[in-house]
């Protein structure tokens, strides 16, 4: 099928974000530990019977998003993998995620994402992130309070230019559906090892993180370039 930047299938572009640094870690967690956060109309992706995927995404954005000279800012996203809608005309989705929690230090970002994508976005003014030099690890803080330490377990990082497609769901104003496109350089792996640890914070929405069984997959964008993330909002379903 023909794919353009302004449309994905028949859906028009809603938002374009320009990302400077980004990691996404997917963790295996007992499905009943997250099921209450996912609408019953959606089906969890299970890597094994009773084991779902909980994803943490850390993003550091470039300047000039909302007006010339607008500062760099951060976003943290907590999602759960669900089955995609394969009736939508688009390239095969790489992931389909339901948004559980989103935090950012940018009031403008919170307003725009909440209004256009209906994400459950909350303002955390003291949110900050420190990324490793190779872009594979990230420590996330609320002021001095650790939220999560995402530690890259691969001894080498080899980035490749990729275009990835996927879908998302949100549930702050009825069940909303949309599509996304990701363009950048990415490295992903499933190397075992010490993947970091979690701190107590409202970001987790009271999910029992002790039910996490391990890190399933780690994905990271090449840092300090421009990664383009486009969203195409379908609407309420």
Residue pairs with C-beta under 8 A, 6 or more apart in sequence:
1 9
1 89
1 90
1 91
3 90
3 91
3 181
5 13
5 181
5 230
6 12
6 13
7 13
7 232
8 90
8 165
8 179
8 181
8 230
8 232
9 88
9 89
9 90
9 179
9 232
10 89
11 178
11 179
11 232
11 233
11 234
12 232
13 230
13 231
13 232
14 116
14 117
14 178
14 231
14 232
14 233
15 112
15 113
15 116
15 117
15 230
15 231
15 233
16 228
16 229
16 230
16 231
17 59
17 61
17 65
17 228
17 229
17 230
17 231
18 61
18 62
18 65
18 226
18 227
18 228
18 229
19 59
19 60
19 61
19 62
19 184
19 221
19 226
19 227
19 228
19 229
20 60
20 61
20 62
20 72
20 223
20 224
20 225
20 226
20 227
21 58
21 59
21 60
21 129
21 131
21 135
21 138
21 221
21 223
21 224
22 57
22 58
22 59
22 60
22 135
22 184
22 220
22 221
22 227
23 57
23 58
23 131
23 135
23 136
23 137
23 138
23 150
23 152
23 218
23 219
23 220
23 221
24 55
24 56
24 57
24 58
24 218
24 219
24 220
25 55
25 56
25 150
25 195
25 196
25 215
25 217
25 218
25 219
26 53
26 54
26 55
26 81
26 215
26 216
26 217
26 218
26 219
27 53
27 54
27 55
27 56
27 195
27 212
27 213
27 214
27 215
27 216
28 47
28 48
28 51
28 52
28 53
28 54
28 212
28 213
28 214
28 215
28 216
29 51
29 52
29 53
29 54
29 207
29 211
29 212
29 213
30 50
30 51
30 52
30 211
30 213
31 44
31 46
31 50
31 51
31 52
32 50
33 52
33 207
33 208
33 211
34 44
34 52
34 54
34 80
34 100
34 207
35 44
35 52
37 80
37 98
37 100
37 205
37 207
38 44
38 80
38 82
38 98
38 100
39 98
39 169
39 171
39 175
41 175
42 82
42 83
42 98
42 169
42 175
43 82
43 83
44 52
44 80
44 81
44 82
44 83
45 52
45 53
45 81
45 82
45 83
45 96
46 52
47 53
47 216
51 213
52 80
52 81
53 80
53 81
53 216
54 78
54 79
54 80
54 81
54 207
54 212
55 77
55 78
55 79
55 80
55 81
55 95
55 97
56 76
56 77
56 78
56 148
56 150
57 75
57 76
57 77
57 78
57 79
58 74
58 75
58 76
58 129
58 131
58 138
58 140
58 148
58 150
59 74
59 75
59 76
59 77
60 72
60 73
60 74
60 129
60 131
61 72
61 73
61 74
61 75
61 106
61 109
62 72
62 226
63 69
63 70
63 71
63 72
64 70
65 73
65 108
65 109
66 108
66 109
66 112
70 108
73 104
73 105
73 106
73 109
74 104
74 105
74 106
74 127
74 128
74 129
75 102
75 103
75 104
75 106
75 109
76 101
76 102
76 103
76 104
76 127
76 129
76 140
76 147
76 148
76 203
77 99
77 101
77 102
78 99
78 100
78 101
78 102
78 203
78 204
78 205
79 97
79 98
79 99
79 100
79 168
80 97
80 98
80 100
81 95
81 96
81 97
81 98
82 96
82 97
82 98
82 169
83 96
84 93
84 96
84 166
84 167
85 96
85 167
85 177
86 93
88 167
88 179
88 234
90 165
90 167
90 179
91 165
92 165
93 165
93 166
93 167
94 164
94 165
94 166
95 166
95 167
96 166
96 167
96 168
96 169
97 166
97 167
97 168
97 169
98 168
98 169
98 170
98 171
99 119
99 120
99 168
99 169
99 170
99 171
100 120
100 205
100 207
101 120
101 122
101 203
101 204
101 205
102 113
102 119
102 120
102 121
102 122
103 121
103 122
103 123
103 124
103 127
103 203
104 110
104 113
104 121
104 122
104 123
104 124
104 127
105 123
105 124
105 125
105 126
105 127
105 128
106 123
107 123
109 121
110 121
110 122
110 123
113 119
113 121
114 120
114 121
114 172
116 231
116 233
117 168
117 170
117 176
117 178
117 231
117 233
118 170
118 171
118 172
118 173
118 176
119 170
119 172
120 170
120 171
120 172
122 202
124 142
124 203
126 141
126 142
126 143
127 140
127 141
127 142
128 140
128 141
128 143
129 138
129 139
129 140
129 141
130 138
130 139
130 141
131 137
131 138
131 223
132 138
132 152
133 223
134 152
134 157
134 220
134 223
135 157
135 220
135 221
135 222
135 223
135 224
136 152
136 154
136 157
136 187
136 218
136 220
137 149
137 150
137 151
137 152
137 196
138 149
138 150
139 146
139 148
139 149
139 150
140 146
140 147
140 148
140 149
140 150
141 147
142 201
142 203
145 199
145 201
146 199
147 198
147 199
147 201
147 203
148 196
148 197
148 198
148 199
149 196
149 197
149 198
150 195
150 196
150 218
151 193
151 194
151 195
151 196
152 218
152 220
153 189
153 191
153 192
153 193
153 194
153 195
153 215
153 218
154 187
154 189
154 191
154 218
155 191
157 187
157 220
158 187
159 185
159 186
159 187
159 221
159 222
160 185
160 186
160 187
161 184
161 185
162 182
162 183
162 184
162 185
162 186
163 181
163 182
163 183
164 181
164 182
164 186
165 179
165 180
165 181
165 182
166 179
166 180
166 182
167 177
167 178
167 179
167 180
168 177
168 178
168 179
168 180
168 231
169 175
169 176
169 177
169 178
170 176
170 178
173 236
174 236
175 236
175 237
176 233
176 234
176 235
176 236
176 237
177 234
177 235
177 236
177 237
178 231
178 232
178 233
178 234
179 231
179 232
179 234
180 229
180 230
180 231
180 232
181 228
181 229
181 230
181 232
182 227
182 228
182 229
182 230
183 227
183 228
183 229
183 230
184 221
184 222
184 225
184 226
184 227
184 228
185 221
185 222
185 225
185 227
186 219
186 220
186 221
186 222
187 219
187 220
187 222
188 217
188 218
188 219
188 220
189 217
189 218
190 216
190 217
190 218
191 218
192 214
192 215
195 214
195 215
195 218
198 204
198 209
198 212
221 227
